């Protein structure tokens, strides 16, 4: 139904986003237009996942068909040997059966999706309209007002049950449920009832829903999680709340938004591990005022054990913000010489990784974590999403920004530092320069100096003007000490007891080369991409929670 064909009743407004149309009454249900980017990137990622999932299903189907064909051929050959002349008929029969197998065509796998907190139903409607391999969406909300809005919006988009199909027929592509989200997801935790994709996009934290979500998603399925409570995840104002929600303590440093992603992944990983399941982070993004992660959930006892070595605490310097990783455990691989089989031994880790005070500036250390210390992106998957965007850019209103953010994420996750050293956390040249009280070197100067020394660098999607490297912070500080020699600091402006004097008092361990390195200009910096969002409207932010109640008349309205 086109927007021009929709009759807008009094007291309602028509909202159109891409292919979806919504009729909304004032304060009826929660809708944030700025979240269009979230919905766009979710559709792109789920669609890419569904195509990859279907390819796996098709490969298995072809393997099964080949086995059946070989089995029938063997039966025919056996009959030929045992029955002599009668084998002609058997062989003819077998040939017909084999031909039937070869002529069989694969039917694409249609997946089911559960959106636990649908509000207006906009996300579910867009999923149903824009993802070809989607069978149906279960759109749930606890609020009667939200359910009423969903029914109206699903009907005007032509996705509800048709009158002739209500009795035992098709229930529609968007199937609405009114009830508690956890109760609904727990009702799908039996293996035969599981859904392929679960989307959690609450107002605030997703922590109360994670346990149910990891149980109701099918093996190899996709779990999409949004958390908007960055005042808890990305600041040290509420460590007790962060621990109760995510099982870890946040970081007080400039890289707090990456730490927020790792805390959410830690919460999902530990919840999944209780049920013999593990996660594979595909895309993890810090976006505006929230974090959004896409993880594949699988079942494998051995991989669950490895989660211990992908979890760590971090000692963070209170002044120079240097992080020191303290893994909770380690994995030792032992290969059997005769058979070649690999045995895994899981051991506890020696501790502590650092003393009471920072080796760099002698400041006190703060403890953060435990949190996920493994890779937060899958570069292969991100590459497929980018390929999808190249061919369908016109279908997404925020395609330019999606390409920019994913290009940076892919750049960081596909570099050697992720594959081998897996160094978490980024830094910005301006912040490090503030520790030394020196002039700020350019991003290119710092990157070139590190590259000339033999280290790798990349950008981070989470912060504009940031760098990630496999070099230690001591090496980064040595680069700045070389910079200070060329651009001296006015020591009279540095306090006698300032930690900056300790940083400046150390001699660099090498001579840095600040000449431009050819690899300092990355692909994401060569192409003019929108990587970081600018405020689209005044008073922009997460918005207010919908109450579901009628708005009271104020004196000014009388």
C-alpha positions as CSV (number, residue, x, y, z in Angstrom):
1,X,0.0,0.0,0.0
2,X,1.4,3.4,-1.0
3,X,1.6,6.2,1.5
4,X,-0.9,8.2,-0.6
5,X,-3.5,5.5,-0.2
6,X,-3.4,5.5,3.6
7,X,-6.2,7.4,5.3
8,X,-4.8,9.2,8.3
9,X,-7.4,9.5,11.1
10,X,-7.7,12.6,13.3
11,X,-5.1,12.6,16.1
12,X,-2.7,10.4,14.2
13,X,0.4,11.1,12.1
14,X,1.8,9.1,9.2
15,X,5.4,8.1,9.6
16,X,7.2,6.5,6.6
17,X,10.6,4.9,6.8
18,X,11.9,3.2,3.6
19,X,9.2,0.6,2.7
20,X,7.3,0.8,6.0
21,X,4.3,3.1,6.9
22,X,3.1,3.7,10.4
23,X,0.1,5.5,11.9
24,X,1.1,6.9,15.3
25,X,-1.0,8.6,18.0
26,X,0.7,10.9,20.5
27,X,2.6,9.1,23.3
28,X,1.1,5.7,22.2
29,X,4.4,3.8,21.7
30,X,8.1,4.5,21.5
31,X,9.6,5.5,18.2
32,X,12.9,7.2,17.6
33,X,13.4,8.3,14.0
34,X,17.2,8.7,14.6
35,X,17.4,4.9,15.1
36,X,16.9,4.5,11.3
37,X,20.7,3.7,11.1
38,X,20.2,0.9,13.7
39,X,17.4,-0.5,11.7
40,X,19.2,-0.2,8.4
41,X,22.4,-1.9,9.6
42,X,20.3,-4.6,11.2
43,X,18.5,-5.4,8.0
44,X,21.8,-5.5,6.1
45,X,23.5,-7.8,8.7
46,X,20.5,-10.1,9.1
47,X,20.0,-10.4,5.3
48,X,23.7,-11.1,4.8
49,X,23.6,-13.7,7.6
50,X,20.5,-15.3,6.1
51,X,22.1,-15.7,2.7
52,X,25.2,-17.3,4.3
53,X,23.0,-19.5,6.5
54,X,21.1,-20.6,3.4
55,X,24.3,-21.4,1.5
56,X,25.4,-23.7,4.4
57,X,22.0,-25.4,4.2
58,X,22.2,-25.8,0.4
59,X,25.7,-27.3,0.7
60,X,24.5,-29.8,3.2
61,X,21.5,-30.6,1.0
62,X,23.8,-31.2,-2.0
63,X,26.0,-33.5,0.0
64,X,23.0,-35.5,1.1
65,X,21.8,-35.8,-2.5
66,X,25.2,-37.0,-3.7
67,X,25.3,-39.6,-0.9
68,X,21.8,-40.8,-1.9
69,X,22.9,-41.0,-5.6
70,X,26.0,-43.0,-4.7
71,X,24.0,-45.3,-2.5
72,X,21.4,-46.0,-5.3
73,X,24.3,-46.6,-7.7
74,X,25.8,-49.2,-5.4
75,X,22.5,-50.9,-4.9
76,X,22.1,-51.2,-8.7
77,X,25.6,-52.6,-9.1
78,X,25.0,-55.2,-6.4
79,X,21.8,-56.3,-8.1
80,X,23.6,-56.5,-11.4
81,X,26.2,-58.9,-9.9
82,X,23.7,-61.1,-8.1
83,X,20.8,-61.3,-10.4
84,X,22.5,-61.6,-13.8
85,X,20.1,-60.9,-16.6
86,X,17.5,-59.5,-14.3
87,X,19.9,-56.7,-13.5
88,X,18.8,-54.8,-16.6
89,X,15.5,-54.0,-15.1
90,X,17.1,-53.2,-11.7
91,X,19.6,-50.9,-13.4
92,X,16.9,-49.2,-15.4
93,X,14.9,-48.7,-12.2
94,X,17.9,-47.4,-10.4
95,X,18.7,-45.0,-13.2
96,X,15.2,-43.6,-13.0
97,X,15.6,-43.1,-9.2
98,X,19.0,-41.5,-9.7
99,X,17.5,-39.2,-12.3
100,X,14.8,-38.2,-9.8
101,X,17.5,-37.3,-7.3
102,X,19.4,-35.2,-9.8
103,X,16.3,-33.4,-10.9
104,X,15.3,-32.5,-7.3
105,X,15.8,-28.8,-6.7
106,X,16.8,-27.1,-3.6
107,X,14.3,-24.8,-1.9
108,X,15.9,-21.8,-0.1
109,X,15.7,-22.0,3.6
110,X,13.2,-19.5,5.1
111,X,14.1,-18.4,8.6
112,X,12.0,-17.2,11.5
113,X,12.8,-14.1,13.6
114,X,11.6,-13.0,17.0
115,X,11.6,-9.4,18.0
116,X,11.1,-9.4,21.8
117,X,10.3,-5.7,22.2
118,X,8.6,-4.4,19.1
119,X,6.9,-1.2,20.3
120,X,5.3,0.3,17.1
121,X,6.3,-2.7,15.0
122,X,8.4,-0.6,12.6
123,X,11.4,-2.9,12.9
124,X,9.4,-6.1,12.3
125,X,7.5,-4.5,9.4
126,X,10.8,-3.5,7.7
127,X,12.3,-7.0,8.3
128,X,9.2,-8.6,6.8
129,X,9.3,-6.4,3.7
130,X,13.0,-6.1,3.1
131,X,14.5,-9.5,3.9
132,X,13.7,-12.0,1.1
133,X,14.5,-15.2,3.0
134,X,12.4,-14.3,6.1
135,X,9.5,-16.7,6.7
136,X,7.8,-14.7,9.4
137,X,8.4,-12.4,12.4
138,X,7.1,-12.9,15.9
139,X,6.6,-9.3,17.1
140,X,6.1,-9.1,20.8
141,X,5.4,-6.3,23.3
142,X,4.0,-6.2,26.9
143,X,2.2,-2.9,26.4
144,X,-1.4,-3.1,25.3
145,X,-1.1,0.3,23.6
146,X,2.0,-0.9,21.7
147,X,0.2,-4.1,20.6
148,X,-2.7,-2.0,19.4
149,X,-0.4,0.2,17.4
150,X,1.4,-2.9,16.0
151,X,-1.9,-4.4,14.7
152,X,-2.9,-1.2,13.0
153,X,0.6,-0.8,11.4
154,X,0.9,-4.4,10.3
155,X,-2.6,-4.2,8.6
156,X,-1.8,-1.0,6.7
157,X,1.4,-2.6,5.4
158,X,-0.5,-5.7,4.3
159,X,1.5,-8.1,6.5
160,X,-1.3,-9.5,8.7
161,X,-3.5,-12.5,8.3
162,X,-6.1,-12.3,5.4
163,X,-9.8,-13.0,6.3
164,X,-9.9,-16.2,4.3
165,X,-6.7,-17.5,5.8
166,X,-7.4,-17.1,9.5
167,X,-8.8,-20.6,10.0
168,X,-5.8,-22.9,9.9
169,X,-4.2,-20.9,7.1
170,X,-1.3,-18.5,6.8
171,X,-1.1,-16.3,10.0
172,X,0.7,-13.5,8.2
173,X,4.3,-12.5,7.8
174,X,4.2,-10.5,11.0
175,X,2.6,-12.4,13.9
176,X,1.9,-10.2,16.9
177,X,2.1,-11.5,20.5
178,X,1.2,-9.5,23.7
179,X,3.1,-10.7,26.7
180,X,6.3,-10.8,28.7
181,X,9.4,-11.0,26.4
182,X,11.2,-13.6,28.6
183,X,8.2,-15.8,28.9
184,X,7.8,-15.8,25.2
185,X,11.5,-16.6,24.6
186,X,11.6,-19.4,27.2
187,X,8.6,-21.0,25.5
188,X,10.8,-21.3,22.4
189,X,13.9,-22.9,24.1
190,X,13.1,-26.5,23.1
191,X,15.2,-27.4,20.1
192,X,12.3,-27.9,17.7
193,X,10.7,-24.6,18.7
194,X,13.8,-22.4,18.5
195,X,13.9,-19.4,16.2
196,X,16.7,-18.5,13.8
197,X,17.2,-14.8,14.8
198,X,16.4,-13.0,18.0
199,X,16.4,-9.2,18.1
200,X,16.6,-7.4,21.5
201,X,16.3,-3.6,21.2
202,X,15.0,-2.4,24.6
203,X,14.9,1.1,26.1
204,X,17.9,0.8,28.4
205,X,19.7,-2.4,29.1
206,X,19.1,-5.8,27.4
207,X,20.6,-7.7,30.4
208,X,17.2,-9.1,31.7
209,X,16.5,-10.7,28.3
210,X,19.9,-12.2,27.4
211,X,19.4,-15.5,29.3
212,X,16.2,-16.3,27.6
213,X,17.5,-15.1,24.2
214,X,20.6,-17.4,24.1
215,X,18.3,-20.4,24.8
216,X,15.7,-19.7,22.2
217,X,17.9,-19.0,19.3
218,X,18.7,-22.0,17.0
219,X,22.2,-23.5,16.6
220,X,24.1,-21.2,14.2
221,X,21.4,-18.6,14.6
222,X,21.9,-14.8,15.0
223,X,21.4,-12.8,18.2
224,X,21.1,-9.0,17.8
225,X,21.4,-6.9,21.0
226,X,21.2,-3.2,21.6
227,X,22.0,-1.5,24.9
228,X,21.4,2.2,25.4
229,X,22.5,2.5,29.0
230,X,26.0,3.9,28.3
231,X,25.9,5.9,31.5
232,X,26.3,2.5,33.1
233,X,28.5,0.8,30.5
234,X,30.8,3.6,29.6
235,X,31.4,5.6,32.8
236,X,32.5,4.8,36.3
237,X,29.5,6.4,37.9
238,X,27.6,3.2,38.5
239,X,30.0,0.3,38.8
240,X,27.6,-1.6,41.0
241,X,24.9,-1.4,38.4
242,X,27.2,-2.4,35.6
243,X,28.3,-5.4,37.6
244,X,24.8,-6.5,38.4
245,X,23.7,-6.1,34.7
246,X,26.8,-7.4,32.8
247,X,29.0,-9.1,35.4
248,X,31.8,-6.7,35.1
249,X,33.1,-3.3,36.1
250,X,33.4,-0.5,33.5
251,X,36.6,1.3,32.4
252,X,37.3,5.0,33.2
253,X,39.3,5.9,30.1
254,X,38.9,7.4,26.7
255,X,38.3,3.9,25.2
256,X,35.3,3.3,27.5
257,X,33.0,2.7,24.5
258,X,35.0,-0.2,23.3
259,X,35.0,-1.5,26.8
260,X,31.2,-1.2,26.8
261,X,31.0,-3.5,23.8
262,X,33.3,-6.0,25.5
263,X,31.2,-5.9,28.7
264,X,28.0,-6.7,26.7
265,X,29.8,-9.5,24.8
266,X,31.0,-10.9,28.1
267,X,27.4,-11.0,29.5
268,X,26.2,-12.8,26.3
269,X,29.1,-15.2,26.4
270,X,28.7,-16.2,30.0
271,X,24.9,-16.6,29.6
272,X,25.4,-18.9,26.6
273,X,28.1,-20.9,28.3
274,X,25.7,-22.0,31.0
275,X,23.8,-24.0,28.4
276,X,26.8,-25.4,26.5
277,X,26.8,-22.7,23.9
278,X,29.3,-20.2,22.7
279,X,29.3,-17.0,20.7
280,X,31.0,-15.7,17.5
281,X,30.9,-11.9,17.4
282,X,30.2,-10.9,13.8
283,X,29.8,-7.1,14.2
284,X,30.1,-5.1,17.3
285,X,29.5,-1.3,17.0
286,X,29.4,1.6,19.4
287,X,26.9,4.0,17.7
288,X,25.9,7.4,19.0
289,X,24.3,6.8,22.4
290,X,24.1,3.0,22.3
291,X,26.0,-0.2,21.4
292,X,24.8,-2.8,19.0
293,X,26.2,-6.3,18.6
294,X,25.5,-9.2,16.2
295,X,26.7,-12.6,17.4
296,X,26.3,-16.1,16.0
297,X,25.3,-18.6,18.7
298,X,26.5,-22.2,18.4
299,X,26.6,-25.3,20.5
300,X,30.0,-27.0,21.2
301,X,31.4,-28.0,24.6
302,X,35.0,-27.6,23.6
303,X,34.4,-24.0,22.4
304,X,32.6,-23.2,25.6
305,X,35.7,-24.1,27.5
306,X,37.8,-21.7,25.4
307,X,35.6,-18.8,26.6
308,X,37.8,-18.7,29.7
309,X,40.8,-17.6,27.7
310,X,38.7,-15.0,25.9
311,X,37.8,-13.3,29.2
312,X,40.1,-10.9,31.1
313,X,40.3,-8.2,33.7
314,X,42.2,-5.0,33.0
315,X,44.3,-2.9,35.3
316,X,44.0,0.7,34.1
317,X,46.3,3.5,35.1
318,X,44.3,6.4,36.7
319,X,46.5,9.0,35.0
320,X,48.0,7.8,31.6
321,X,45.1,5.2,31.1
322,X,47.6,2.5,30.1
323,X,45.6,-0.9,30.2
324,X,47.3,-4.1,31.4
325,X,45.5,-7.2,30.5
326,X,45.0,-10.0,33.1
327,X,43.5,-13.1,31.4
328,X,41.4,-15.3,33.6
329,X,42.8,-18.5,32.0
330,X,44.8,-19.9,29.1
331,X,44.6,-22.8,26.6
332,X,47.6,-25.1,26.0
333,X,47.5,-27.1,22.8
334,X,49.3,-30.5,22.7
335,X,49.5,-32.4,19.5
336,X,49.8,-36.2,19.6
337,X,52.9,-37.2,17.6
338,X,51.5,-40.5,16.3
339,X,47.9,-39.5,15.5
340,X,48.2,-35.8,15.0
341,X,45.2,-35.1,17.2
342,X,45.3,-31.9,19.3
343,X,44.5,-32.0,23.0
344,X,43.5,-28.9,24.8
345,X,44.6,-28.2,28.4
346,X,42.9,-25.4,30.2
347,X,44.9,-23.7,32.9
348,X,44.6,-20.8,35.3
349,X,46.7,-17.7,34.5
350,X,49.5,-16.3,36.6
351,X,48.8,-13.0,38.3
352,X,49.0,-10.1,38.7
353,X,50.2,-8.8,35.3
354,X,51.3,-5.4,36.9
355,X,52.1,-4.1,40.3
356,X,50.2,-1.7,42.5
357,X,51.4,1.4,40.6
358,X,51.7,2.0,36.9
359,X,55.1,1.2,35.5
360,X,54.8,4.2,33.2
361,X,53.9,7.1,35.5
362,X,53.7,5.5,39.0
363,X,50.0,6.3,39.4
364,X,47.5,4.1,41.1
365,X,45.8,1.3,39.1
366,X,42.0,0.8,38.8
367,X,40.5,-2.6,38.1
368,X,38.0,-3.2,35.3
369,X,36.2,-6.3,34.0
370,X,35.9,-9.1,33.6
371,X,35.0,-8.5,30.0
372,X,35.4,-10.2,26.6
373,X,39.0,-10.0,25.3
374,X,38.6,-11.9,22.0
375,X,37.9,-10.4,18.6
376,X,34.8,-8.3,18.4
377,X,34.4,-8.4,14.6
378,X,34.4,-11.0,11.9
379,X,36.2,-9.4,8.9
380,X,34.8,-12.0,6.4
381,X,31.2,-11.3,7.5
382,X,31.7,-7.5,7.4
383,X,33.1,-7.9,3.9
384,X,30.0,-9.7,2.8
385,X,27.8,-6.9,4.3
386,X,29.8,-4.3,2.4
387,X,29.4,-6.3,-0.8
388,X,25.6,-6.4,-0.2
389,X,25.5,-2.6,0.3
390,X,27.4,-2.0,-2.9
391,X,24.5,-3.7,-4.8
392,X,21.6,-2.4,-2.7
393,X,22.8,1.1,-1.7
394,X,19.5,2.7,-2.8
395,X,17.5,0.5,-0.3
396,X,19.1,2.1,2.8
397,X,18.6,5.7,3.8
398,X,21.8,5.6,5.9
399,X,23.9,3.5,3.5
400,X,26.8,6.0,3.3
401,X,27.3,5.9,7.0
402,X,27.0,2.1,7.2
403,X,29.7,1.7,4.6
404,X,31.9,4.2,6.5
405,X,31.6,2.6,9.9
406,X,31.9,-1.0,8.6
407,X,34.9,-0.1,6.5
408,X,36.7,1.1,9.6
409,X,35.6,-2.0,11.6
410,X,36.7,-4.3,8.9
411,X,40.0,-2.5,8.7
412,X,40.6,-2.9,12.4
413,X,39.5,-6.6,12.6
414,X,41.4,-7.8,9.5
415,X,44.7,-6.4,10.5
416,X,47.5,-8.5,12.0
417,X,47.0,-7.0,15.4
418,X,43.5,-8.6,15.6
419,X,44.4,-12.0,14.1
420,X,47.6,-12.6,16.1
421,X,48.0,-10.2,19.0
422,X,44.4,-9.2,19.5
423,X,45.1,-6.0,21.3
424,X,42.0,-4.3,22.7
425,X,41.5,-0.6,23.1
426,X,42.4,2.5,21.1
427,X,44.0,5.8,21.9
428,X,43.8,9.3,20.5
429,X,47.0,11.4,19.9
430,X,45.5,14.4,21.6
431,X,44.7,12.5,24.8
432,X,48.2,11.0,25.0
433,X,49.7,14.4,24.3
434,X,47.8,15.8,27.3
435,X,49.6,13.4,29.6
436,X,53.0,14.8,28.4
437,X,51.8,18.4,28.3
438,X,53.2,18.6,24.8
439,X,51.9,19.8,21.4
440,X,49.7,17.2,19.7
441,X,51.3,15.3,16.8
442,X,49.0,14.6,13.9
443,X,47.4,11.2,13.5
444,X,49.7,10.6,10.5
445,X,52.8,11.4,12.5
446,X,52.0,8.9,15.3
447,X,50.9,6.2,12.8
448,X,54.0,6.6,10.7
449,X,56.4,6.5,13.7
450,X,54.8,3.2,14.9
451,X,54.8,1.7,11.3
452,X,58.5,2.6,10.8
453,X,59.2,0.8,14.1
454,X,57.6,-2.4,12.8
455,X,54.2,-2.2,14.4
456,X,50.7,-2.3,12.9
457,X,48.1,0.4,13.1
458,X,44.4,0.8,12.2
459,X,41.5,3.1,13.0
460,X,38.7,2.4,15.5
461,X,35.0,3.0,14.5
462,X,34.2,3.9,18.1
463,X,36.1,7.2,18.3
464,X,37.0,9.8,15.7
465,X,40.7,10.4,15.3
466,X,41.7,7.3,17.2
467,X,44.3,4.6,16.5
468,X,44.7,0.9,17.4
469,X,48.1,-0.7,17.5
470,X,49.8,-3.9,18.5
471,X,52.5,-1.8,20.2
472,X,52.5,-1.6,23.9
473,X,51.8,1.7,25.6
474,X,55.4,2.0,26.5
475,X,56.3,2.0,22.8
476,X,53.6,4.6,22.2
477,X,55.0,6.8,25.0
478,X,58.5,6.4,23.5
479,X,57.1,7.8,20.3
480,X,55.9,10.9,22.2
481,X,59.2,11.2,24.0
482,X,60.9,11.4,20.6
483,X,58.2,14.0,19.6
484,X,59.0,16.1,22.7
485,X,62.7,16.2,21.8
486,X,61.7,17.9,18.5
487,X,58.9,20.0,20.2
488,X,60.1,20.7,23.7
489,X,57.8,21.1,26.6
490,X,57.8,24.2,28.8
491,X,58.7,22.5,32.1
492,X,57.8,25.6,34.1
493,X,54.2,24.9,33.2
494,X,54.4,21.3,34.6
495,X,53.7,20.9,38.3
496,X,56.6,19.6,40.5
497,X,54.5,16.6,41.6
498,X,52.8,16.0,38.2
499,X,53.0,12.5,36.7
500,X,53.9,14.2,33.5
501,X,57.4,14.8,34.9
502,X,57.8,11.0,35.4
503,X,56.7,10.4,31.8
504,X,59.0,13.1,30.5
505,X,61.9,12.0,32.7
506,X,62.3,8.6,30.9
507,X,64.5,8.2,27.9
508,X,63.0,6.7,24.7
509,X,64.1,3.2,23.9
510,X,64.5,4.0,20.2
511,X,64.7,6.9,17.8
512,X,61.3,7.5,16.1
513,X,61.0,8.2,12.4
514,X,58.1,10.7,11.8
515,X,58.5,10.8,8.0
516,X,55.3,9.7,6.2
517,X,54.9,6.0,5.9
518,X,53.0,4.7,2.9
519,X,50.7,2.5,5.0
520,X,49.7,5.4,7.4
521,X,46.9,6.4,5.0
522,X,44.4,3.5,5.4
523,X,41.6,2.7,3.0
524,X,39.0,4.3,5.3
525,X,40.9,7.5,5.4
526,X,41.5,7.6,1.6
527,X,37.8,7.3,0.8
528,X,35.5,10.1,2.0
529,X,33.2,8.0,4.2
530,X,30.8,9.1,6.9
531,X,32.3,7.2,9.8
532,X,31.0,9.2,12.8
533,X,27.5,10.7,13.2
534,X,26.8,14.4,13.6
535,X,23.9,15.5,15.6
536,X,21.0,15.4,13.2
537,X,18.5,17.4,15.3
538,X,18.5,19.7,18.3
539,X,18.1,18.1,21.7
540,X,19.1,14.8,20.0
541,X,19.5,11.7,22.1
542,X,17.8,8.4,23.1
543,X,14.4,10.0,23.7
544,X,11.9,9.3,26.5
545,X,10.2,6.0,27.3
546,X,6.6,5.8,26.1
547,X,4.1,5.5,29.0
548,X,1.3,4.0,27.0
549,X,-1.2,6.3,28.8
550,X,-3.1,9.2,27.4
551,X,-1.5,12.6,27.6
552,X,-3.0,14.8,30.3
553,X,-4.2,18.2,29.3
554,X,-2.1,21.0,30.6
555,X,-3.2,24.5,31.6
556,X,-1.8,25.9,28.4
557,X,-4.0,23.6,26.3
558,X,-7.2,24.8,28.0
